[in-house]
Structures are given as C-alpha cells and as structure tokens.
Amino acid sequence: MKVLVVAPQPFFSPRGTPFSVYYRTRITCELGHYVDLLTYGQGVDVDIPGCRIKRIPALRWLGPVRTGPSLQKLLLDVFMIAWTVGLLLRHRYDIVHAHEEAVFWCRWLKPLFRFRLVYDMHSSLPQQLDNFEFTNSRIVHKLFEKLETSAVRAADAVIVICPALGAFAKSLTAHEKIVLIENSLCDPVRFPVDDPNQNTPQQFTNADYLPALEQWMASRDPEKVLTYAGTFEVYQGIDRLLAAFAIVAARIPDAGLLLAGGLPREVDRFRSLAEQLGIADFVHFTGQLSQPDAQKLVGMAGASISPRFAGNNTPMKIYQLMADGIPIVATRIESHTQILNDEISILSDVTADALADAMITALSDRERSREMGKRAQAWYAEHYSGKAYTAKMRKLLSLVA
C-alpha cells in the first residue's frame, strides 16, 4: 500500500521532537508499505528506508515551532493544507495517516480523493487549549469539540496513545476503530550519512550547558540528585515542583534538583522563583537540550520526577525512564496511573507537601528506589517492547487495508 503521513510538526527537531511520527512511519515502511511524509520545513531529515520526506517552506523568520497550539502553527498549517492537496492530486494514496490537527483538513479531503483515513490522536485537541492556556473562548472550545468529534467518526481507524484517551474516543465512535499504540519506543533514531549540504545529527548535540553543569555536579552525590526533563508549560507543575523541593532541601541538605528544558524566558522566571524560595544553590537549569543529552542527564541522577497536575496522556519520557530502569517519582493523576502503579514507582498527590514526601522517600530509601526501577524495566520489556509495538501497527494497517 501507499501511505501519506501528514504530520504538522517540525520533523525531526532536536527539541520537542515528534518521536511518534518517526516510529509509526518507520514501522509502516518495515512492514512493506511505501510512505510519503509531509511535515514542516523546520527539522532534520532522518533515515527511513521506503519513506520520502516532503516539506513545506521553513519560514524560519517565525522562529522555532513551539509545542502546543499557537498562531504560528495556524499559519504553517495553511501551507500544510495546500501541500496535502498538491500531493493528493499528483499521487494515488491508499491511506492517509493524519497526526493531530491534520485530521481536520484530511477528514474533508477523504471523500474527494477516496483514501482510507487514520487519525493519530495524540491528545484531545480541545483539552490542549486548556493545558497550554491558548484561549478561554467558549466558542473556540465548542468549535474544536465539534471538529474533533467529526474527525473521530469520519476516520477509518483512530490511534490513541493511552487508555484514557481510548475511553474518550470510544465514547464518540465504534470501539473496533480504536487502536491503542502507546508512544513507548525509545530506540535510537537513524540518521543518514552526514552531508555538508544539509542538516546533520551533530545539530542535536549542544555542549554549551556542560561547563556549568559539571561545576554544579562536582561536589554532589549523583544519588541525591533528582531530575526533571521536559517542557515548562503550565500543566507540568514546575512552580509546585520547586516549592516541594524547598521542603526537600531543608530535610536533605545535600539534595539537588536538575531541570532540563524550558525556553529562556521560562528558565529565567523559574530561576527567580528558586531564588525567592532560597534554593538557588540546590537547583540547576540547563535550558533546552536535545533528547539524547537530556536522557544522559536523567541517567546520571538518583531518580527522575514528573510533577504534572493535568492531562490524561502518558508522557513519552515515562516509557524511556521505565526502559532504562530509572526510579520514577510521579503525581497520582491519570496521565501517570494508567501505566504506573505503587509497585514500580513512587506516586504522590499533586500538593507540594505530598510531592516533597515522595522525593524524600526516593532519595532516602535508595534500595527501594532501585528495586522499583528494576521492576519498571521488566514491566516495560513485557508490555511496551518493539515487538509489541510492531504487532499493534500491523493490526492497525490490517484494519484499514
């Protein structure tokens, strides 16, 4: 079969990288299908045999593409619509695999070009408007809800990335359409041989943060360092994390908190908050890093924490932490509890006091933390391995074939 993947994201970018697009596309090709991947102009080409990457103009003067809804993405998606129509006019595709908001225009193009439509539902798009504080307009929310419902019902299959999202999708359409494929793979991305005329994998390495980090880590026990790696969006709860760590630092004077991620203005804001809380010497910010660099930092520390307080889609980093056997501290919300439990992680309520208690447990009871990490690693191997992922993709393609 010939498949068009429409991914309105900066594929492949060192920050906020859409790994799900990469793994879904790669495995589709490995299963013997031919793929054209349409994506934003920003990003680095990767090596996916059987896949041709098509890009809209980069429009780099707009700046880097941020995670979540934005006016910038709205403008870029106008180009995505035009390029999608152009490809459909020139080629006959059996399947169009639409990621996130791409389904909004692919849903209306489906009857014109008679393809089978797969909707890759990474999250509820109306919920994203709340999580990213994009707008409070009830009219916009209602519009997105109607668009989302229409897209789910029009699709021939819907990929969901977590059980909670699956339950929501099932409330809108037939159960047999829904295929659960978690964003659980974390094996290395394959890049082409370096070409001086194009972007290269070296752009994914940023060593500027190393001198300051090495100086901060020099007098610290890595086992007493907690890491957070991810965006600094509101729903991630970074302010609450810092308030909780102020309690930890008072109880464990040699503890440290390492935060990887955040735009410069976000880092400045939270660095000021750390100073106000009197924990500036205990906390270190690296700024935005490539995924491999952030992964290395997480592996150096005693435990990793996910303090988010909203949402129901499981963060991809949780699967990476499980695969690596890193002890996990996480809030007891649906985003986490649909994959984590008290046997393989240290869960807490979302209050600063509860989060502080969980972090203190992780740093104080090292034997328990390590054992949880090992159990999480075994659970990952059994339920979220590459073999299981490929079987789910095969089921999806059979459903729409």
C-alpha positions in Angstrom: 0.0 0.0 0.0 1.0 3.6 -0.5 0.6 5.8 2.6 0.7 9.6 3.0 1.6 10.7 6.5 0.6 14.3 7.3 2.5 15.5 10.4 2.2 19.2 11.3 5.3 19.2 13.4 9.0 20.2 12.9 10.1 16.7 11.9 12.8 15.9 13.0 13.8 18.6 15.5 16.2 18.4 18.5 13.7 19.9 20.8 10.1 18.8 21.2 10.8 16.0 18.7 7.7 14.1 17.4 9.1 10.6 18.0 5.7 9.0 17.5 5.8 10.2 13.8 9.2 8.7 13.4 8.4 5.3 14.9 5.0 4.9 13.3 6.4 5.8 9.9 9.5 3.6 10.2 7.5 0.6 11.2 4.9 1.2 8.4 7.9 1.0 6.0 9.4 -2.0 7.7 6.0 -3.8 7.2 6.4 -3.4 3.4 4.5 -0.2 2.6 5.6 2.9 0.8 5.3 6.3 2.6 5.4 9.9 1.7 5.8 12.1 4.9 4.6 15.7 4.7 5.8 17.9 7.5 7.0 21.4 8.5 10.1 22.9 6.8 12.0 23.1 10.1 13.7 19.9 11.2 16.4 17.4 10.2 15.9 14.6 7.8 16.2 11.0 9.2 16.9 7.7 7.5 13.7 5.7 7.0 14.1 3.3 4.1 11.0 3.4 1.9 10.0 6.9 3.1 10.2 10.2 1.2 10.1 13.3 3.3 8.2 16.3 1.8 8.4 19.7 3.5 6.5 23.0 3.3 8.6 26.2 3.3 10.5 26.5 6.6 9.6 30.2 7.3 12.4 30.4 9.8 11.8 34.0 10.4 8.8 32.9 12.5 11.3 31.4 15.0 11.3 27.8 16.4 8.0 26.0 16.4 6.7 25.6 20.0 4.9 22.7 21.5 1.1 23.1 21.6 -1.4 25.3 19.8 -0.2 28.7 18.5 -0.9 31.3 15.9 2.4 30.3 14.3 1.3 26.7 13.8 -2.0 28.0 12.4 -0.1 29.9 9.7 2.1 26.9 8.9 -0.9 24.7 8.7 -2.3 26.8 5.9 0.8 25.7 3.9 0.3 22.1 5.1 -3.3 22.1 3.7 -2.1 23.4 0.3 0.8 20.8 0.1 -1.6 18.0 1.2 -3.9 18.8 -1.7 -1.0 19.0 -4.1 0.3 15.5 -3.1 -3.2 14.0 -3.3 -3.6 15.5 -6.8 -0.3 14.0 -8.0 -0.4 10.6 -6.3 -2.9 7.9 -5.5 -2.6 7.0 -1.8 -4.4 4.1 -0.2 -4.1 5.5 3.3 -3.7 9.0 4.7 -2.2 8.9 8.3 -3.1 12.3 9.8 -1.3 13.3 13.0 -3.2 15.6 15.5 -4.8 18.6 13.8 -4.0 17.4 10.3 -7.1 15.3 10.6 -9.2 18.5 10.5 -8.5 19.0 6.8 -7.8 15.4 5.8 -11.3 14.5 7.1 -12.9 16.8 4.4 -10.4 15.6 1.7 -11.3 12.0 2.2 -14.5 11.8 0.1 -12.8 13.7 -2.7 -9.8 11.5 -3.0 -11.3 8.2 -1.7 -8.5 7.2 0.7 -8.7 5.4 4.0 -8.1 7.8 6.9 -6.1 7.0 10.0 -6.4 9.7 12.8 -3.3 9.6 15.1 -4.9 11.1 18.2 -2.1 12.2 20.5 -4.4 14.0 22.8 -7.8 15.7 22.9 -7.3 18.9 21.0 -9.9 20.9 22.9 -8.1 19.8 26.1 -4.8 21.1 24.7 -6.4 24.6 24.6 -6.8 24.4 28.3 -3.4 22.8 29.1 -1.5 25.4 27.1 -3.8 28.3 28.1 -4.2 29.2 24.5 -7.7 30.7 24.8 -10.6 30.8 27.2 -13.2 31.4 24.5 -16.2 29.0 24.8 -16.9 29.5 21.1 -13.4 28.2 20.1 -13.7 25.3 22.6 -17.0 24.3 21.1 -15.7 24.5 17.6 -12.8 22.3 18.4 -15.0 19.8 20.2 -17.3 19.6 17.1 -14.2 19.3 14.7 -12.7 16.5 16.9 -16.0 14.5 17.1 -16.5 14.8 13.4 -12.9 13.7 12.7 -13.0 10.7 15.0 -16.3 9.5 13.4 -15.0 10.1 9.9 -11.7 8.2 10.4 -11.5 4.5 9.4 -9.2 3.9 12.4 -8.1 6.0 15.3 -4.8 5.6 17.1 -4.8 6.5 20.8 -1.7 6.7 22.9 -3.2 5.9 26.3 -6.2 4.0 27.8 -7.9 7.3 29.0 -7.8 8.7 25.5 -9.0 5.4 24.2 -12.1 5.5 26.5 -12.8 9.1 25.3 -12.5 8.1 21.6 -14.8 5.1 22.2 -17.4 7.4 23.6 -17.5 9.1 20.2 -17.3 6.2 17.7 -17.3 2.4 17.2 -15.0 0.5 19.5 -13.4 -1.6 16.7 -12.0 1.6 15.2 -9.8 2.4 18.2 -6.2 1.0 18.3 -4.1 1.6 21.4 -0.5 2.3 20.4 1.5 3.9 23.2 4.4 6.2 22.5 6.6 3.6 24.1 9.6 3.1 21.7 12.8 4.7 22.6 15.5 3.0 20.5 17.9 5.4 18.7 16.8 7.4 15.7 18.6 6.5 12.5 20.2 9.4 10.6 21.6 9.4 7.1 25.4 9.7 6.4 26.4 13.3 7.1 26.1 15.6 4.1 27.7 19.0 4.2 24.8 20.4 2.2 22.1 19.5 4.7 21.3 19.5 8.4 23.2 16.8 10.3 22.8 14.9 13.5 25.5 17.0 15.1 22.9 19.7 15.5 21.3 17.5 18.1 24.2 17.9 20.4 24.5 21.1 22.5 27.6 21.1 24.8 27.1 24.7 25.9 25.4 23.5 29.1 28.3 21.2 30.2 30.8 23.5 32.0 28.1 25.0 34.3 26.6 21.6 34.9 30.0 19.9 35.7 30.8 22.7 38.2 27.4 22.3 39.9 27.7 18.5 40.0 31.3 18.5 41.2 30.5 18.5 44.9 27.3 16.5 44.7 26.4 12.8 45.1 24.5 11.9 41.9 22.3 9.5 44.0 21.0 12.6 45.8 20.1 14.5 42.6 16.5 14.5 41.2 16.0 15.3 37.5 13.1 16.8 35.6 13.3 16.8 31.8 10.6 18.2 29.6 8.7 21.4 28.7 8.0 24.1 31.2 4.3 24.5 30.2 1.9 25.4 33.0 0.4 21.9 33.3 3.8 20.4 34.1 3.7 22.0 37.5 7.3 23.4 37.7 6.3 26.0 40.2 4.9 23.3 42.5 8.0 21.2 42.0 10.2 24.0 43.2 8.0 24.6 46.2 8.2 20.9 47.0 11.9 20.8 46.6 12.4 23.7 49.0 10.9 21.3 51.7 13.3 18.5 50.5 16.4 20.8 50.6 15.5 21.7 54.2 15.4 18.0 55.1 18.2 16.7 52.9 20.9 19.5 52.7 23.0 17.7 50.1 20.0 17.1 47.7 19.9 18.6 44.2 17.4 19.3 41.6 18.4 19.3 37.9 15.9 20.7 35.4 16.4 20.2 31.6 14.1 22.1 29.3 12.3 25.4 29.1 12.6 28.4 26.9 15.0 31.1 28.1 12.2 33.4 29.5 10.7 30.4 31.3 14.1 29.4 32.7 14.6 33.0 33.9 11.2 33.0 35.6 11.7 29.8 37.5 15.3 30.6 38.4 13.9 33.8 40.0 11.3 31.6 41.9 14.1 29.3 43.1 16.0 32.4 44.4 12.8 33.6 46.2 12.4 30.1 47.8 16.1 30.2 48.9 17.1 27.1 46.9 19.0 28.6 44.1 22.2 26.8 45.1 20.4 23.5 45.2 18.7 23.8 41.7 20.4 23.9 38.3 18.7 24.7 35.0 20.3 23.5 31.7 17.8 25.1 29.3 16.6 23.3 26.3 18.6 20.2 25.3 18.4 17.5 22.7 16.6 14.3 23.7 19.8 12.3 23.8 21.5 14.9 26.0 18.5 15.1 28.4 18.5 11.3 28.6 22.1 11.2 29.6 21.5 13.7 32.4 18.5 11.7 33.7 20.6 8.5 33.7 23.2 10.3 35.9 20.8 11.0 38.8 19.2 9.1 41.6 15.6 9.5 40.4 13.5 11.4 37.9 10.3 13.2 38.6 7.1 14.1 36.6 5.2 16.7 38.6 2.4 17.4 36.1 -1.0 18.0 37.5 -3.3 17.9 34.4 -3.9 15.8 31.3 -4.5 12.2 30.7 -2.0 11.3 28.0 1.1 9.5 29.3 4.3 11.4 28.7 6.7 9.6 26.4 9.5 10.1 28.9 7.8 7.7 31.3 8.4 4.9 28.9 12.0 5.9 28.5 12.5 6.0 32.2 11.0 2.6 32.6 13.1 1.1 29.8 16.3 2.5 31.4 15.3 1.3 34.9 15.4 4.9 36.3 13.5 5.3 39.6 10.4 7.4 39.0 8.6 9.9 41.2 5.2 11.0 39.7 2.0 12.6 40.7 -1.0 10.3 41.1 -3.0 11.6 38.1 -4.4 9.7 35.2 -1.5 10.6 32.9 0.7 8.5 35.1 -1.5 5.9 36.9 -2.7 4.4 33.6 0.8 3.0 33.2 2.5 3.4 36.6 1.5 1.9 40.0 2.9 1.8 43.5 4.9 -1.3 42.7 7.0 0.3 40.0 7.1 4.0 41.0 6.7 6.4 43.9 3.4 8.1 43.4 2.2 11.2 45.3 -0.7 13.6 45.4 -0.3 16.8 43.5 0.3 19.1 46.6 3.7 20.4 47.3 3.9 18.7 50.6 3.0 15.3 49.2 5.4 15.7 46.3 8.1 16.6 48.8 7.5 13.5 50.8 7.7 11.3 47.7 11.0 12.9 46.7 12.4 12.4 50.2 11.5 8.8 50.0 13.2 8.4 46.6 16.4 10.0 47.9 16.4 8.4 51.4 15.4 4.8 50.6 17.8 4.0 47.8 17.3 0.3 48.0 13.6 0.6 47.5 14.1 3.1 44.7 16.5 0.9 42.8 14.1 -2.1 43.2 11.2 -0.1 41.8 13.4 0.9 38.8 14.2 -2.8 38.1 10.5 -3.8 38.3 9.5 -0.9 36.0 12.2 -2.1 33.5 10.8 -5.6 33.5 7.2 -4.3 33.1 8.3 -2.2 30.1 10.1 -5.2 28.4 6.9 -7.3 28.8 4.3 -4.8 27.7 5.8 -2.0 25.6 8.7 -3.5 23.6 9.4 -3.1 20.0 7.8 -6.5 19.2 4.5 -5.4 20.9 4.6 -2.0 19.1 5.1 -3.7 15.7 2.2 -6.1 16.4 -0.1 -3.1 17.1 0.9 -1.3 13.9 0.3 -4.5 11.9 -3.2 -4.7 13.5 -3.9 -1.0 12.6 -2.8 -1.4 8.9 -4.9 -4.6 8.6 -7.9 -2.8 10.0 -7.8 -0.1 7.3 -6.4 -2.2 4.4 
